[in-house]
Amino acid sequence: MKVLTVNLGRPTPSAHSHATDGLTGIGKQPAAGPVPVTDPGPKGSGGSGLSGDAVCDLRHHGGTDQAVYAYAREELDAWEKELGRPLPNGAFGENLTTLGLTVSRARIGERWRIGDELVLEVTSGRIPCRTFAGHLGERGWVKRFTREGATGAYLRVIEPGTIRSGDPVEVVHVPDHDITAALEFRATTTERELLPSLLVAGDALHAETLRAARAYGAGRNPVS
C-alpha cells in the first residue's frame, strides 16, 4: 500500500466555484517534492492540511475534519472505463492518490501512517458539489457519483509530518465497528435513516456528521 502521488491545487477561476472570489483549488497536480502536512484548524478559517494546497471555499471545504482528501487509483481506473477518458492522478481533486487501499471502504476512525511521521484518521466520505461537476464537465455528475458511492475519504491529521509521492501507507488502527466512509456518505445523502447507526463511530466522525446523527436520533431536524 502506498501513496502514488501527493497532489496540490492552485487558485484558479471557475464559473462553478462557490467561493465569493470565484476561485477553486480543485485542479490538483502531483507535487515534485516533499509536502508538510499539519492540522489546518477549524472549518471556516482553516483550509487544506497540505502546505501549498489551495482551498478557496472555506465555508464548504477544508478545516480539521477535511484536512486531507484521498482517492484510490483503482477507483479512478474504474471511472476511466465508465467515462471513456483518462483520469490522471489528482483528477478528482484528491490530495493523495493511493494504491492498494480500499479507501471508500475504510472505516471511520481508521488510522494510516504515511512515511515516517504522518498519521491520518478517516472522518467521512466526500459529498460531490457543483465545483466538482464543473471541473470534470460530465453531465449529471453529482447524481452519478452519488449513485456509485465510491466516495474516497476525508482525513484529519493526528500526527503531523512530511510526505512525498511513493511513500508507503500502513494501516495502524482499525476500529471495531463497521461504519465506513461509503456508509457515512449514504447516511448523509440518500439514506438519512441510517444516521443514528453512525453514532458507534463516536468522535471519530466528521463533527458535522456527528451533530446530524445525534439530532436525527433525538427526533430533531438534522442541521449540518
C-alpha positions as CSV (number, residue, x, y, z in Angstrom):
1,M,0.0,0.0,0.0
2,K,1.4,3.4,-0.9
3,V,0.7,6.9,-2.0
4,L,1.2,7.1,-5.7
5,T,1.2,10.9,-5.8
6,V,0.7,13.8,-3.4
7,N,-1.4,16.4,-5.3
8,L,-1.7,20.2,-4.7
9,G,-4.1,22.7,-6.2
10,R,-3.5,26.4,-7.1
11,P,-6.3,29.0,-7.0
12,T,-7.9,29.0,-10.5
13,P,-11.0,30.9,-11.7
14,S,-14.1,28.8,-12.2
15,A,-17.7,29.6,-13.2
16,H,-18.8,26.7,-10.9
17,S,-17.0,27.8,-7.7
18,H,-19.0,28.5,-4.5
19,A,-16.2,30.9,-3.3
20,T,-17.0,34.6,-3.3
21,D,-13.9,35.3,-5.4
22,G,-14.9,32.7,-8.0
23,L,-11.7,30.7,-7.4
24,T,-11.2,27.0,-6.8
25,G,-8.3,24.7,-5.9
26,I,-9.8,21.5,-7.2
27,G,-7.5,21.2,-10.2
28,K,-4.6,19.4,-8.5
29,Q,-1.3,18.3,-9.8
30,P,1.3,15.9,-8.4
31,A,3.9,17.7,-6.2
32,A,7.6,17.3,-7.2
33,G,9.0,17.1,-3.7
34,P,8.1,16.6,0.0
35,V,5.0,18.3,1.3
36,P,4.4,19.2,5.0
37,V,1.0,18.2,6.4
38,T,-0.5,19.7,9.6
39,D,-3.9,20.3,11.1
40,P,-5.2,23.4,9.3
41,G,-7.6,24.5,12.1
42,P,-11.4,24.8,12.3
43,K,-13.6,24.7,9.2
44,G,-14.4,28.2,8.1
45,S,-10.9,29.5,8.8
46,G,-8.6,26.5,8.2
47,G,-8.1,25.3,4.6
48,S,-6.0,22.3,3.5
49,G,-3.7,20.4,5.7
50,L,-1.1,20.2,2.9
51,S,1.3,23.1,2.6
52,G,0.8,24.8,-0.8
53,D,-2.6,23.4,-1.5
54,A,-5.4,25.9,-2.0
55,V,-8.9,25.7,-0.5
56,C,-10.8,28.7,-1.8
57,D,-14.3,27.9,-0.4
58,L,-13.7,27.8,3.3
59,R,-17.4,27.6,4.1
60,H,-17.8,24.2,2.5
61,H,-14.3,22.7,2.4
62,G,-11.2,22.4,4.4
63,G,-10.6,22.5,8.2
64,T,-9.6,19.9,10.7
65,D,-12.1,17.2,9.6
66,Q,-11.4,17.7,5.9
67,A,-7.7,18.3,6.1
68,V,-6.7,15.7,3.5
69,Y,-8.7,14.0,0.8
70,A,-7.7,10.6,-0.5
71,Y,-8.9,8.6,-3.5
72,A,-7.9,5.2,-4.7
73,R,-6.2,4.8,-8.1
74,E,-8.2,1.6,-8.5
75,E,-11.5,3.6,-8.3
76,L,-10.1,6.2,-10.7
77,D,-9.4,3.3,-13.1
78,A,-13.0,2.1,-12.9
79,W,-14.2,5.6,-13.6
80,E,-11.9,5.8,-16.6
81,K,-13.6,2.8,-18.1
82,E,-17.1,4.1,-17.4
83,L,-16.4,7.7,-18.7
84,G,-14.2,6.6,-21.6
85,R,-11.5,9.2,-20.8
86,P,-8.2,9.3,-19.0
87,L,-8.3,10.5,-15.4
88,P,-4.8,11.4,-14.2
89,N,-3.8,11.3,-10.5
90,G,-5.5,14.3,-8.8
91,A,-8.4,14.4,-11.3
92,F,-11.0,14.2,-8.6
93,G,-9.3,16.9,-6.6
94,E,-7.7,14.4,-4.2
95,N,-4.6,15.3,-2.3
96,L,-3.5,11.6,-2.1
97,T,-3.9,9.2,-4.9
98,T,-3.4,5.8,-3.3
99,L,-2.6,2.2,-4.5
100,G,-3.7,-0.9,-2.6
101,L,-6.0,0.8,-0.1
102,T,-9.8,0.3,-0.1
103,V,-10.3,4.0,0.6
104,S,-14.1,4.3,0.2
105,R,-14.5,1.2,2.4
106,A,-12.1,2.5,5.1
107,R,-13.7,2.7,8.5
108,I,-14.4,6.0,10.2
109,G,-11.6,6.3,12.8
110,E,-9.2,4.1,10.8
111,R,-5.7,5.5,11.1
112,W,-3.0,5.4,8.4
113,R,0.7,6.1,8.9
114,I,2.3,7.5,5.8
115,G,6.0,7.7,5.5
116,D,7.9,8.1,8.8
117,E,5.9,10.7,10.6
118,L,2.4,11.5,9.4
119,V,-0.7,9.8,10.9
120,L,-4.1,10.5,9.4
121,E,-7.6,9.4,10.6
122,V,-10.6,8.8,8.3
123,T,-13.6,11.1,9.1
124,S,-16.1,10.9,6.3
125,G,-16.8,10.3,2.6
126,R,-16.8,13.2,0.1
127,I,-20.1,14.8,-1.0
128,P,-19.9,15.9,-4.6
129,C,-20.7,19.6,-5.4
130,R,-21.2,21.7,-8.5
131,T,-17.5,22.7,-8.5
132,F,-16.5,19.0,-8.8
133,A,-19.1,18.5,-11.6
134,G,-17.9,21.7,-13.4
135,H,-14.3,20.6,-13.1
136,L,-15.0,17.2,-14.7
137,G,-17.5,18.6,-17.2
138,E,-19.6,15.4,-17.0
139,R,-23.4,15.7,-17.4
140,G,-25.3,14.7,-14.3
141,W,-22.1,14.1,-12.5
142,V,-23.3,14.7,-8.9
143,K,-26.1,12.1,-9.3
144,R,-23.7,9.6,-11.0
145,F,-21.1,10.0,-8.3
146,T,-23.7,9.7,-5.5
147,R,-25.2,6.6,-7.1
148,E,-21.9,4.9,-7.4
149,G,-20.9,5.7,-3.8
150,A,-17.1,5.4,-4.4
151,T,-16.6,8.5,-2.3
152,G,-12.9,8.4,-1.3
153,A,-12.2,9.6,2.2
154,Y,-11.6,12.8,4.1
155,L,-9.0,12.6,6.9
156,R,-7.9,14.6,9.9
157,V,-4.2,15.0,11.0
158,I,-3.4,13.0,14.1
159,E,0.4,13.4,13.9
160,P,1.8,16.0,11.5
161,G,4.6,15.1,9.2
162,T,6.1,15.5,5.7
163,I,5.1,13.2,2.9
164,R,6.1,12.6,-0.7
165,S,4.9,10.7,-3.7
166,G,5.7,7.0,-3.3
167,D,5.5,6.9,0.5
168,P,4.3,3.6,2.0
169,V,1.0,3.5,3.8
170,E,0.5,1.4,6.9
171,V,-3.0,0.9,8.5
172,V,-2.1,1.2,12.2
173,H,-5.6,1.2,13.7
174,V,-8.9,-0.3,12.5
175,P,-12.0,0.4,14.8
176,D,-14.2,-2.5,15.8
177,H,-17.3,-1.0,14.2
178,D,-18.4,-1.4,10.6
179,I,-19.1,2.3,9.7
180,T,-17.1,3.0,6.5
181,A,-16.7,6.2,4.6
182,A,-19.1,4.9,2.0
183,L,-21.7,4.1,4.6
184,E,-21.3,7.6,6.2
185,F,-21.8,9.1,2.8
186,R,-25.0,7.2,2.2
187,A,-26.3,8.2,5.6
188,T,-25.7,11.9,5.0
189,T,-27.1,11.9,1.4
190,T,-29.6,9.4,0.2
191,E,-30.4,7.2,3.3
192,R,-30.8,9.6,6.2
193,E,-32.5,6.9,8.2
194,L,-29.0,5.4,8.7
195,L,-27.7,8.4,10.6
196,P,-28.3,7.0,14.1
197,S,-26.2,3.9,13.2
198,L,-23.2,6.1,12.7
199,L,-23.0,7.1,16.4
200,V,-21.0,3.9,17.2
201,A,-18.1,5.7,15.4
202,G,-18.3,8.4,18.1
203,D,-15.9,11.4,17.9
204,A,-14.0,10.0,15.0
205,L,-16.9,11.1,12.8
206,H,-16.7,14.4,11.0
207,A,-18.1,16.9,13.5
208,E,-21.0,17.9,11.2
209,T,-22.0,14.3,10.7
210,L,-21.9,13.7,14.4
211,R,-24.2,16.6,15.1
212,A,-26.6,15.4,12.4
213,A,-26.6,11.8,13.7
214,R,-27.3,13.0,17.2
215,A,-30.1,15.3,16.1
216,Y,-31.7,12.6,13.9
217,G,-31.6,10.1,16.8
218,A,-33.3,12.7,19.1
219,G,-36.1,13.3,16.6
220,R,-34.9,16.7,15.6
221,N,-34.3,18.0,12.1
222,P,-30.6,17.4,11.5
223,V,-28.7,20.6,10.5
224,S,-25.1,20.1,9.5
